[in-house]
């Protein structure tokens, strides 16, 4: 027999007191079953003289009058007024409107300890007995509008534009009814320092990465193997005379010292031919904090600027480790903007959908990278040079790299926690004093402040992790790092531009002749080399040199012969009179401290 067929004859009083609805089990029916029954009942009521309007009122009063289902709670939480969980698992309003076809409720409330923003854990089950529960965390704003709540369909929730508004109402009523009963948890969406505590190693605060790099939570919060086995492989690496793996390890620990030492982020970049062991060095650095696989802790440069900001801010104090720089390389191979943006420690301000300003992302960590080429070029800006120190890896870094890989893939995630937990107030003061001493030493030797600061943090990290974790002397000292740190002259963009100009003149010397087809200028004057301004401007643009800045610097150095009020002069070259940049030959020949002289073969011909 069809359960939706009515075989009993009812009286008008049966409709009035609700007997008909009780006998047919209207409360425990699905919405579709109810609709079929009510169509038949409405027809029968009409035959008894009960109009449609009165019939609808009786049905509504009946459903509002008492709990419709024998199931008055869900997973220990109270069902809110006006809502019921039927025996078939549907969430319905007492007016028979369907909010969700399966059980769903709010199980936890997360409050960000830095921003105060609220997220909710939503739990649901596709079976009415709640035997297969699934949970996910979303910002509270996600479930407060029918437009945004439909995104829960991607998590497996039965929601569409049809029932979205009712589901929003239900979840709001559910939280209001069970507000004090819902477990409230402090959370944070990043790793690293929170005052004197460090996420994820602090009790009482849960890490919540949203949908941003969820694999980081697993690889950082689930250590593997033992720290003793990790120490054994690290001590072996430190006995080698190769400095790159040692610096990679030290930089990994140095990352968590940047904020306590009030410093800004910096890059440590390893470059050289493929197969030399650069990636293995990065795996050693990553194993300090988590699972050292590419795709787990180690990322590549194949991502957008926004994604790089999110990664940096999620790790916050822990190092950002990226392999394969060449993936990012474009036509210009210029990474200056990447370096500037990441080393500022703060992301761009962006508007949100409400035309307000999103909270900008921040980070205070070290960037450890590798590739087949340097991350800065000969013509990189001084600011970019200043924020990076690079180590060329010419030879194989390991005698048995696979043994190292196997060891760190089995033993990881212990050393970082032990190091952080040892950084009490007394130890921090010692680190600060040691770092200031190394910084002063570097500064006296002519290294730039930014380079000296970054290098001093790495040197001090090496010294303290060697003592705290390994109980042995450091594997390198401040002097060992000096070949890789830039001086003021090294980072001066003006000096490097003048060196380029010297080389450019030498390379194109045969074109400084008015009798050639493609003439660049003339050099037959006793005092100057006259360079056609348009030629110089075009070639400066090709290599990324600021033409106006170069000419201005030459003028300030009194290296030009000019017309009054200008930085160029008109020079007759054959039948034409182009504007030229007339550089004094004495300046070109000068063997000043900051300049590379022209090659002897060229100066002999001038």
C-alpha positions in Angstrom: 0.0 0.0 0.0 1.2 3.5 -0.7 2.0 5.3 2.5 0.7 8.5 1.0 -2.8 7.0 0.4 -5.6 7.9 2.9 -7.7 4.9 3.6 -9.5 6.1 6.8 -12.6 8.4 6.7 -12.3 11.4 9.0 -14.9 13.7 10.5 -14.9 17.4 10.7 -13.9 17.2 14.4 -10.9 15.0 13.5 -9.6 18.0 11.5 -10.4 20.5 14.2 -8.6 18.7 17.0 -5.7 17.4 14.9 -6.5 13.7 15.2 -6.2 13.3 11.4 -2.7 14.6 11.5 -1.7 12.4 14.4 -3.0 9.3 12.8 -1.2 10.0 9.5 2.1 10.9 11.2 2.3 14.2 9.5 5.1 15.4 11.8 7.5 12.7 10.8 6.8 12.9 7.1 9.2 14.4 4.7 8.3 17.6 3.1 7.3 15.9 -0.2 5.2 13.3 1.6 3.5 16.0 3.5 2.6 17.9 0.4 1.0 14.8 -1.2 -1.0 14.1 2.0 -2.2 17.6 2.5 -3.5 17.9 -1.1 -5.7 14.8 -0.4 -6.7 16.0 3.1 -7.6 19.5 1.8 -9.9 17.9 -0.8 -11.6 15.7 1.9 -11.9 18.7 4.2 -13.6 20.6 1.5 -16.2 17.9 1.1 -16.9 18.2 4.9 -17.4 21.9 4.4 -14.0 23.1 5.6 -12.6 25.8 3.3 -9.0 26.0 2.1 -8.2 29.1 4.3 -9.5 27.5 7.4 -7.8 24.2 6.6 -4.4 26.0 6.2 -4.9 27.8 9.5 -5.6 24.5 11.3 -2.5 22.8 9.8 -0.3 25.8 10.8 -1.7 25.9 14.3 -1.2 22.2 14.7 2.5 22.4 13.6 3.2 25.4 15.8 1.4 24.0 18.9 4.0 21.4 20.0 7.3 19.7 19.1 6.8 18.0 15.8 9.4 15.3 16.3 10.3 13.0 19.1 14.0 14.0 18.5 14.2 17.2 20.5 18.0 17.6 20.3 20.9 17.2 17.9 24.3 15.8 19.1 23.4 17.0 22.7 22.4 20.5 21.6 18.9 21.8 21.9 16.9 22.4 18.8 15.8 26.0 18.6 12.2 27.1 18.9 10.3 26.9 15.6 12.8 24.3 14.2 12.6 20.5 14.3 14.8 17.5 13.4 12.5 14.9 12.0 13.0 11.2 12.4 14.3 11.1 8.8 17.0 13.7 9.6 15.5 16.8 7.9 15.9 20.2 9.5 12.4 21.8 9.1 10.6 24.9 10.3 7.4 24.2 12.1 5.6 25.6 9.1 6.9 22.6 7.1 9.5 24.6 5.2 12.7 22.7 4.6 16.0 24.3 5.8 18.2 21.3 5.1 17.7 17.7 4.0 20.1 16.3 6.6 21.3 17.1 10.2 23.5 20.2 10.5 24.6 22.2 13.5 27.3 24.5 15.0 29.7 22.5 17.1 32.5 25.0 18.0 33.1 28.7 18.0 36.7 30.0 17.3 37.7 33.5 18.3 41.0 34.8 16.8 43.2 35.9 19.7 44.8 38.7 17.6 41.8 40.1 15.6 38.8 39.0 17.6 37.1 37.7 14.5 34.8 34.7 14.9 34.7 31.5 13.0 32.4 28.6 13.5 32.8 24.9 13.1 29.9 23.4 11.2 29.2 19.7 11.6 26.8 17.8 9.5 25.9 14.2 8.6 24.3 12.7 5.5 22.7 10.1 7.7 19.9 10.7 10.2 21.6 8.8 13.0 24.6 11.1 13.0 27.0 8.2 12.5 29.2 9.8 9.8 29.9 13.3 11.0 31.9 15.7 8.9 33.1 19.1 10.1 34.7 22.3 8.6 35.4 25.8 9.8 34.1 28.9 8.1 34.1 32.7 9.0 30.8 33.5 10.8 30.0 35.9 8.0 29.8 33.0 5.6 26.6 31.7 7.1 24.9 35.0 7.7 23.5 35.6 4.2 21.8 33.5 1.6 24.3 34.7 -1.0 27.3 33.4 0.8 26.0 30.3 2.6 25.5 28.5 -0.8 29.3 28.1 -0.8 28.8 25.4 1.8 27.6 23.2 -1.0 31.3 22.8 -1.8 31.8 21.2 1.6 29.0 18.7 1.0 26.1 20.5 2.6 22.7 20.3 0.9 22.2 24.0 0.2 21.1 25.9 -2.8 19.3 29.2 -3.6 16.0 27.4 -2.7 16.7 26.7 0.9 19.6 29.2 1.6 17.6 31.8 3.5 16.0 29.2 5.7 19.3 27.6 6.5 20.7 31.0 7.5 17.8 31.5 9.8 18.1 28.1 11.3 21.8 28.4 12.1 21.4 31.8 13.6 18.6 30.4 15.8 20.7 27.4 16.7 23.6 29.5 17.9 21.4 31.8 19.9 19.7 28.9 21.6 22.9 27.1 22.4 25.3 30.0 22.7 26.7 29.1 26.1 26.7 25.4 25.3 28.8 25.7 22.1 32.5 25.2 23.0 34.5 28.5 22.6 38.1 28.2 21.5 40.9 30.7 21.1 42.5 30.4 17.7 45.1 32.0 15.4 45.5 31.7 11.6 49.3 31.9 11.6 52.4 30.4 13.1 55.0 32.2 15.1 55.3 34.6 17.9 52.2 35.8 19.9 53.9 37.9 22.5 56.1 35.5 24.4 54.2 32.5 23.2 54.7 30.7 19.9 52.1 29.1 17.7 51.5 26.2 17.3 53.4 25.2 20.5 51.2 27.2 22.9 48.5 25.5 24.9 44.9 26.8 24.7 45.3 28.3 21.2 44.4 26.3 18.2 45.9 26.9 14.8 43.3 27.6 12.1 44.7 28.1 8.6 41.3 28.6 6.9 41.7 27.4 3.3 45.2 28.9 3.1 47.9 26.3 2.7 46.1 23.7 4.9 49.0 21.3 4.3 51.2 23.5 6.4 49.2 22.7 9.5 49.7 19.0 9.0 53.4 19.1 8.2 54.2 21.5 11.1 52.0 20.1 13.8 52.7 16.4 13.2 56.5 15.8 13.8 58.0 12.5 12.8 60.8 10.3 14.1 63.1 11.6 16.8 65.2 14.6 17.4 68.2 12.4 18.3 68.2 10.9 14.8 67.8 14.4 13.3 70.8 15.6 15.3 72.9 12.7 14.1 72.4 13.6 10.4 72.8 17.4 11.0 76.1 16.9 12.9 77.4 14.9 9.9 76.5 17.7 7.5 78.1 20.3 9.8 81.5 18.5 9.6 81.7 19.2 5.9 83.7 22.2 4.5 80.6 23.2 2.4 79.1 26.3 3.9 75.8 26.4 2.0 74.0 23.6 4.0 75.3 25.1 7.3 74.0 28.6 6.4 70.6 27.1 5.3 70.2 25.5 8.7 71.3 28.6 10.6 69.0 30.8 8.5 66.1 28.5 9.4 66.6 29.1 13.1 67.4 32.8 12.5 63.9 33.3 11.1 62.4 33.2 14.6 64.9 35.7 15.9 63.9 38.5 13.5 60.9 39.7 15.5 62.6 39.5 19.0 65.6 41.4 17.5 63.3 44.0 15.9 64.6 43.3 12.4 63.0 43.1 8.9 62.8 40.0 6.7 65.7 39.2 4.4 66.6 36.6 1.7 69.3 33.9 1.8 69.6 32.5 -1.7 71.6 29.5 -3.0 72.3 29.3 -6.7 74.3 27.1 -9.1 74.0 24.3 -11.6 71.2 21.7 -11.2 72.1 18.6 -9.1 74.6 20.2 -6.7 72.5 19.7 -3.6 70.7 23.0 -3.2 67.3 21.4 -2.8 68.7 19.0 -0.2 70.1 22.0 1.7 66.5 23.5 1.7 65.2 20.2 3.0 67.6 20.3 5.9 66.3 23.8 6.7 62.7 22.8 6.4 63.1 19.7 8.6 63.7 22.1 11.6 60.0 23.0 11.5 58.1 20.3 9.6 57.8 17.8 6.8 60.6 18.8 4.3 58.9 17.8 1.1 58.4 20.1 -1.9 54.7 20.8 -1.7 54.5 20.3 2.1 56.8 22.9 3.8 58.9 23.7 0.8 57.1 25.6 -2.0 58.2 26.8 -5.4 58.2 30.3 -6.9 55.3 29.3 -9.2 52.7 31.4 -7.5 51.1 34.9 -7.6 52.2 37.8 -5.4 49.0 37.4 -3.3 49.7 33.7 -2.7 53.3 34.6 -1.7 52.0 37.2 0.8 49.5 34.6 2.2 52.3 32.0 2.6 54.6 34.5 4.3 51.9 35.7 6.7 50.8 32.2 7.5 54.3 31.2 8.5 54.9 34.6 10.1 58.0 33.8 12.1 58.9 30.4 10.6 61.1 30.6 7.4 59.6 30.7 4.0 61.5 28.1 1.9 61.1 28.2 -1.9 62.9 26.1 -4.5 63.4 26.5 -8.2 63.7 30.2 -8.8 63.9 29.7 -12.5 60.2 28.7 -12.6 59.5 32.4 -11.9 62.0 33.7 -14.4 60.6 35.9 -17.2 62.1 37.7 -20.1 63.9 40.2 -17.8 64.8 37.8 -15.1 64.5 40.7 -12.6 63.3 39.8 -9.2 63.8 43.2 -7.6 60.1 43.8 -7.0 59.6 40.4 -5.4 62.5 41.1 -3.0 61.3 44.5 -2.2 57.7 43.4 -1.5 58.5 40.4 0.6 61.3 42.0 2.6 59.0 44.9 3.6 57.2 42.4 5.9 53.7 43.8 5.0 51.3 43.1 2.1 49.5 45.6 0.0 46.3 47.3 1.3 43.3 45.9 -0.7 39.6 46.8 -0.8 37.0 44.3 0.1 33.5 43.6 -1.4 32.0 46.2 1.0 34.4 48.8 -0.4 36.3 48.9 2.9 39.9 48.1 3.4 41.0 44.6 4.2 43.4 44.1 7.1 46.9 43.9 5.5 49.0 40.8 6.1 52.2 41.0 8.0 55.2 38.7 8.5 58.6 38.7 10.2 60.6 35.8 8.8 63.5 34.8 6.7 63.2 33.7 3.0 65.4 30.8 2.1 65.5 30.1 -1.7 67.4 28.3 -4.4 67.7 28.3 -8.2 70.1 27.9 -11.1 70.8 31.7 -11.2 71.3 34.5 -8.7 68.2 36.3 -7.5 69.8 39.7 -8.0 71.6 40.9 -11.2 74.4 43.2 -11.9 71.9 46.0 -12.4 69.5 45.2 -9.6 68.5 48.2 -7.4 70.6 48.9 -4.4 67.6 48.2 -2.2 67.3 44.7 -3.6 71.0 43.9 -3.3 70.9 45.2 0.3 68.2 42.7 1.3 69.8 39.5 0.0 72.9 37.6 0.5 73.7 34.9 -2.0 75.9 31.9 -1.9 77.0 30.2 -5.1 77.1 26.4 -5.0 79.8 25.4 -7.5 80.5 21.9 -6.4 78.4 19.0 -5.0 77.4 19.9 -1.4 76.9 16.3 -0.2 78.8 13.1 -0.7 75.6 11.0 -0.2 72.6 13.3 -0.7 70.0 10.5 -0.7 71.1 9.4 2.7 70.5 13.0 4.0 67.1 13.1 2.2 66.0 9.8 3.7 67.0 10.9 7.2 65.3 14.3 7.2 62.1 12.8 5.6 61.9 10.4 8.5 62.9 12.8 11.3 61.5 16.4 11.3 59.6 19.0 13.3 61.4 18.7 16.6 64.4 21.1 16.6 62.4 24.2 15.9 60.1 23.7 18.9 63.0 22.9 21.2 64.8 26.0 20.1 61.8 28.3 20.6 61.0 26.9 24.0 64.6 27.7 25.1 64.3 31.4 24.2 63.4 32.7 27.6 64.0 36.3 28.6 67.6 35.6 29.8 68.5 33.8 26.6 67.0 36.5 24.5 69.1 39.1 26.2 72.2 37.1 25.5 71.2 36.7 21.8 70.6 40.5 21.5 74.0 41.3 23.0 75.8 38.8 20.7 73.9 40.1 17.7 74.8 43.7 18.4 78.4 42.8 18.7 78.6 40.9 15.4 76.6 43.8 13.7 79.2 46.3 15.0 82.0 44.1 13.7 80.5 44.0 10.2 79.7 47.7 10.1 83.3 48.6 10.9 84.4 46.5 7.9 82.2 48.6 5.5 79.2 46.3 5.1 75.8 48.0 4.7 73.6 48.2 7.8 70.9 45.9 6.3 73.4 43.3 5.2 75.2 43.5 8.5 71.9 43.1 10.4 70.8 40.0 8.4 74.2 38.3 8.5 74.6 39.0 12.2 71.3 37.3 12.9 72.3 34.2 11.0 75.7 34.1 12.7 74.1 34.4 16.2 71.4 31.8 15.3 74.2 29.4 14.3 76.0 29.9 17.6 72.9 29.5 19.8 71.2 26.6 18.1 74.6 24.8 18.1 74.6 25.2 21.9 70.9 24.7 22.6 70.1 21.8 20.2 73.4 20.1 19.4 75.6 21.0 22.5 78.6 21.7 20.3 80.5 24.7 18.9 79.2 26.6 15.9 80.2 25.3 12.5 81.0 28.7 11.1 81.6 32.3 12.4 81.1 35.9 11.3 84.3 35.9 9.2 83.2 32.9 7.2 80.1 34.7 6.0 81.9 37.9 4.9 82.5 36.7 1.2 78.8 36.6 0.7 77.8 40.0 2.3 77.7 43.2 0.2 79.5 46.4 1.0 78.3 49.9 0.4 80.1 49.9 -2.9 78.5 46.6 -3.9 75.0 47.8 -3.5 75.4 51.3 -4.9 73.2 51.4 -8.0 75.0 54.5 -9.3 78.5 52.9 -9.1 77.2 49.8 -10.9 75.6 51.9 -13.6 78.9 53.7 -14.2 80.7 50.4 -14.4 78.1 49.3 -17.0 78.7 52.5 -18.9 82.5 51.8 -19.0 81.8 48.3 -20.3 79.2 49.5 -22.8 81.7 52.1 -24.3 84.4 49.3 -24.5 82.0 46.9 -26.2 80.8 49.5 -28.7 84.1 51.3 -29.2 84.2 50.7 -33.0 80.9 52.6 -33.2 82.3 55.9 -31.9 83.3 56.9 -35.4 81.3 59.3 -37.6 82.2 57.2 -40.7 80.3 54.0 -39.6 76.7 53.4 -40.4 75.4 52.8 -36.9 77.3 55.6 -35.1 77.0 55.8 -31.3 79.1 59.0 -31.0 82.6 60.3 -31.4 85.8 60.1 -29.3 88.2 62.2 -31.4 88.1 65.1 -28.9 91.0 65.4 -26.6 88.8 65.7 -23.5 85.5 63.9 -24.0 83.7 60.9 -25.4 80.6 62.3 -26.9 77.7 59.7 -26.7 74.6 60.3 -28.7 71.9 60.7 -26.0 69.2 58.7 -27.8 71.6 55.7 -28.3 72.5 55.7 -24.6 68.9 56.2 -23.5 67.7 53.2 -25.6 70.4 50.8 -24.4 69.9 51.9 -20.7 66.2 51.1 -21.1 67.1 47.6 -22.5 69.1 46.6 -19.4 66.9 48.4 -16.8 69.2 51.3 -16.0 67.6 54.6 -15.2 69.0 56.9 -17.9 68.2 60.2 -16.1 69.7 58.9 -12.8 72.9 57.8 -14.6 73.3 61.2 -16.3 72.4 63.1 -13.1 75.1 61.1 -11.2 77.7 61.8 -13.8 76.8 65.5 -13.7 77.1 65.5 -9.9 80.5 63.9 -10.2 81.6 66.7 -12.6 82.2 64.1 -15.2 80.2 65.9 -18.0 80.9 68.8 -20.4 77.5 70.4 -21.0 75.7 73.3 -22.5 74.6 75.9 -19.9 71.5 74.8 -17.9 71.6 71.3 -19.4 73.2 68.0 -18.8 73.9 67.4 -22.5 75.5 69.4 -25.4 75.1 69.6 -29.2 78.0 68.0 -31.0 78.6 67.9 -34.8 78.9 64.3 -36.0 79.3 64.3 -39.8 76.4 66.3 -41.2 74.2 66.0 -38.1 74.2 67.9 -34.8 72.7 65.5 -32.2 72.5 66.1 -28.5 75.2 64.1 -26.8 76.3 63.1 -23.3 79.9 64.3 -23.3 81.8 62.3 -20.7 85.2 63.4 -19.7 88.0 61.0 -20.6 89.7 61.7 -17.3 86.7 60.3 -15.6 86.6 57.2 -17.7 90.3 56.6 -17.1 90.1 57.3 -13.4 91.0 54.3 -11.2 88.8 55.5 -8.4 88.0 53.3 -5.5 84.4 52.8 -6.5 84.8 52.4 -10.3 86.1 49.6 -12.5 88.5 51.1 -15.0 88.1 50.7 -18.7 90.1 47.8 -20.2 93.7 48.6 -21.3 92.9 47.8 -24.9 90.3 50.5 -25.0 92.2 53.2 -23.1 95.1 52.7 -25.3 93.0 53.6 -28.3 91.4 56.7 -26.8 
